[in-house]
């Protein structure tokens, strides 16, 4: 029997890769819903190809535009708009790919968890902003939670079924080091958005590419790992691995280290999570270790990547601090991509907001969203003073 799938954020890189895997297995999955925000022409093409029951966009005007773009080929697609519609489709399909980038993806991811769906989590902000609340929603709804980030999917594959219990001594998150791994700190201060988005190994959206260049992305993944696997911050380490062949590792108390390896292609973790505990073809080319030739490792340079230190500080601070970190970073990265600040200003703005905002522990989702709004306002204020 086929399973229905809703792909939240279908026009992003994860969404497109998910559709690629799904298209290879029409006997296993059928697309129930697709959602997009600004790439309406691409969403229309996806609707014509996959014929979902529903498509969700941001506004009524966008819904009208999408209807015109789809044309008669997609007349059976029901088009809706807004956050409520997004949360609704997250509860309707059996499988939900939560791939909306940033804080915007949090409510729909929680809705899917509370509805007890099989949640494929690519939206790390759901755990960064609301780790306790999200994991409580997973438990309350009886949802199956499977990580999509290549690092967390690798850890999931290397852990015992019981998770990161006391047989596990360390979780080792690998990082490519991004495009500026060997660049001087002085030169990094002058890099352009296009340079920051030129990742050496992965094809990603611009915001995530900048996060990789600052290593904030790895810091957010550290916070995500803490909640996904119930592992304390002092048992999580980051190691630079430029080849991006080993996606992460788990060290056991007997000295054994298990690593998951593969070519850097998001279709591998997507296929793993879609079919778990089975395995299906993903379309990823086989790994040729002889061609790779060598595997290098080094410690991250925190002077070069202060955002990584800020993420660890937030994780060890109050439970609301990661939400503040995430909000400030989103605002700062957007300003950098728009040419409003320099690359080095991203970490400075985030640090300033973490100092200024009272990150009280959120008791419910509304508290998280209010903390997010407060931190964004503080970040915009910091930008005005930049």
N, C-alpha and C positions, 0 to 999 in steps of 0.2 A: 504494500500500500504506500502511496505517496504521502509525504508530510507537507503541510502548508507552511510557508515561510514569509515573514514580513521583514523587509530590509529597510531599516531606518537609517537614512543617509545613503541612498542607493547610488547617487551620482559622485560620491567621493571615491577615493582609491580603494578603500576596503569594500564599499558597496559594489564597485565594478568587478573586483576580484571575486566577490561572493557570487555574483551573477555568472561569471565565467565558470566557476565550479559547478553551480546549479545546472547550467546549460549542458554540462557533460553527463549529467545523470537525471534526465527527465523522468525516469521511472521511480526516482526516490523523492524528488522535491518539486512542488509547484508553487509559483509565486502568488501569494495572496495580496500583498501590499508593497508598494514602493513609495518612498518619500524623498523629497528634495527641497532645496531652499532657493538657490539662485540659478542653477543650471537647468532651466526649464526645457530648453531644446533637447538636452541630453536625456532628461527624464521622459520627455515625450517619445523619444526613440526607444527607450527601454520599455515603455508601456506598449508601444506597437509590437515590439519583439516578444515580450513575455506575457502580455495580456493579463495583468493582475486584476483582481476584483476591485481593488481600491488604489488610489494614488492621493497622497497628501502633500500639500504645499503650504507656504507661509501665510498667504493672504487671499482674500476673495478675488482681488485683481489678478493674482498669480494663477488662481484656479481657472479663471476665464481665459487667460493667456494659454495655459496648458491645454485646455479643451480645444482651442483653435489649432494649436500645434499638433495635437494627436490626430485630429481629423476623423474621418469616418472609420479608419482602421481600428480605432480604439473606442468606439462608441459605447461599448459595454463596460468600460472602466468608470467606476463611480469616483468622482473627484471631490475632495473636501479640503479644508484648510484649517490652520490654527493648532495651538497646543492641545486642545481637548480632543480633536480628531486624531492627532498623533498618538496620544495616550490610548485612545480607543483601539486603533489598529494594533497596538502593542499587546493587547489582551486577546486578540482574535485568532492569530495564527498559532500553530503548535510550536514553531521555531521562530525566534526573534533575533535578528542580527542587529545589535545596538551599536551603530557606527556613526552616530551624529557627534561631531567634534565639539568639545567644550561643554560649558554648563547647560547649554540648550538641550543636551541629550539626557540630562538627569531625570526629569519627571517621567518620560516615556520608559526609560530603563527600569525605574522603580515600579511602574505600572505593570510591566511584563513580569517582573519578579513576584509581585503580589498576586498576579493571576496564575502563578505556578507554571509558567512556560519554560521551555528550554531556551535559556538566555545565553547567546553568544556575545560576550562583552568585549567590544572594541573601544568603547567610550570609557577611558580610564578615569575621566573626571567624576563619574558616578561614585567611584570608590575614594578618589582623592577628596572630593567635597563632602561626602556623606558616608564614610566607610561603615560606621556602626549602623546607621539607619538602613543602608542598602543591604547589608548582610542580615539584618533583622527581617527585612522584607523578603529576602530569599528564603529564610527559615520559616517565616509565617505562611508564605504561599506554597512552600514545598517545591520551589523552582529548582531546576538543574542549571547550575552556573558553570559555564565553560569559558576560559580566557582565550582571547584572540591575539592580543599582542604576542609577537613571536617569542619574546623572552618569557612571558608568563605561561604561554602554551608549552614551551620547552620545559619549564620547571614542573608544570603539571604532569608532563609525560615522565619525568625523572623521579617524582616523589612516590612514596608508598601510597596505597589506597587511602590510608588513614590521614594523609596530609603531612605537614611538617611537624611530626612528633619529635620526641627527644632522641630518636635514632638519627635525626638530621642535625648536623652541627652548624652548617652554613648554607645559605642560598646565595649563589653567585650570579648576578645579573651582568651579562656582557653588553658592551657598548662599542660601537664602531669608532667613536671619537669624532665623528662628523667631518666636515670639510676643513676644519681649522685645528686638527689634532697637533700638527707640528708648526703651526703659524705662531709668530711672536705675539705677545699680548699687545704690543704697540701697534702692530699691523692689524690685529683683530679690531681695534677701535675704529678703523676706517673702512671695514668691509661693507659691501652693498647688500641689499636684500637678495639680489640675484645670486651673489656669491654664497650667501648663507643658505639659499635653497638648493644649491648644487650638491646634493648628498652623493658621496662616492659609491654607495652600494644599493640604496633603497630608492624606490620611486614613491614619493609621498606628497601630500598637499603642502602648501607653502607654510602654514602655521606650524604644522608638525615638523617640517624641515628646519625651521628656525629653532624650534625647541630642541631638535637633535644637535644643532650647531652650538647652542648654549649649554647643552646637556641637562636642561630643565626636563626634557622628555624622560631622561633616565631617572631624575629625581622623582618625577611623578610616578614612574614605574616602581620605584622603591616603596613609595606610599601604597600603591596598589597591591604590591606583593605582601605587604604587612597584613592587609585585610583579606586578600584571596586565600592565603595559606596559613593565617593565624601565627605568623612568625614575628618575633620581637625585632626591633630595629638593629640591635647589636648582633643579630645573626644574618643580616643582609649586607652584602658587599657588592661593589661595582668594580668590574675589571674591563679595561680597554682591550678590545680584540678587533683590530682593523679589518680583518678579512670577512667578518660577519658570517662565518661558517658554523661556529658553535654559538647557538642562540641563547643558551644559559646553562648553568650547571647546578647540581646539588651535591654537597659533600656530606657524607655520613660519618658517624662517630668512629667507625673502624678504619677511617682513612680513605675509603672508596669515594671516588668522584664520578658521578654519572652526568654525561653531557648529551644534549640533543643536537644533532648536526643536520645541515641541509643547505641548499642554495638559498640566498636571501630573496625569498618570494613569498608574499603573504598568502598565496593560495595553499601553502602547506598547512599552516595552523588553521585556516578556514576549513579545509577539507577534513582535518582531524576532528575539529569540534562539531562540524555538521554530522559526521558519521559515527562519532564516538559511541561505543567502544570498538566499532569496526574501523576498517581502513578502506578508503576509496581513492581512485586516481584523481590527481589534482591538476595535471597538466604541467607540473614543474619538472624541469629537466633534471636528470640524475646528477648527483654530486660526483665530480671527478677529482679525487684527492690528489692524484698525481699532477693534475693541472694546477691545482691550488698551490701545491709545493711546500708551503710552510704555514704554520699557525703561530701568530705572535700575540703576546699579552703584555700589558703594562698597567701600572696604577694610574688612575685619573689625576691630572694636575689641577688641584683645586684653585690655584691662583689663576689659571687659564679658564676654569669653569666654575665660577663662584655660585652659579645657580644650583649646582649639585649640593653644595654645602647648605644653601638656603632650604632646600627640600628636606634634608636630614634634620635641620634645626626645627622646621615646622612639624615634622613627624614626632619629634621628641617633645614638642611644646603642647599647648592646649589642643583639645580635639577639634577646635574650630580653625586652628592655624592653617592646615592644608587648604581649606576652602579660600582663605584669604590669599595664600600663595598662588593658587590657581587663577583667581580673578585678577589679581595684579599682573600676573604674567600674561594673561590673554590681552589685557589692555596695552601693556608695554610692547608686546610682539606686534599687535596691530599698528601701533604708532611707528614702530621701526619699519614695518612693511610699507607704510604710507610715506616714509621719508621724514617723519617728524622728530625722531631721535636716532642716536647712533647705536651700534650693536652693543657696546659696553654699557649703555644706559639702561638696558633691560634689567640686568641684575640690580643696579642701583635703585631703580624704581620699585622693584619687588621688595628689596630690603627695607626701603623707606616705608612702604605700606604695611609690612609685617610689624614694624616698630609702632606705627600710628594707630592701627585698628585693634580694638579689644576683641579678641577671637574667642568669645565665650562658647562653651560647648552647646551645640544645637540639640534641641530635644525633639524636633520634628522637621519635616521637609521645608515648611515655611521659614523656620529659623535659618536653615541653610541658605535659602534663596535671599533672605534679608541680609545675611552676612555677605553673600556674594555681591549684592547691590552696594552695600556699604564700602566694601573693599574696592569695587570698581570706581565709585565716586572718589575715594581717596587716591586711587591711581591716576585718575584724570586731573585731580588737583596737583598731584606731584608732577604730572606732565606740564601743566601750565607754569610751574616753577622751574622746569628743566632749562 
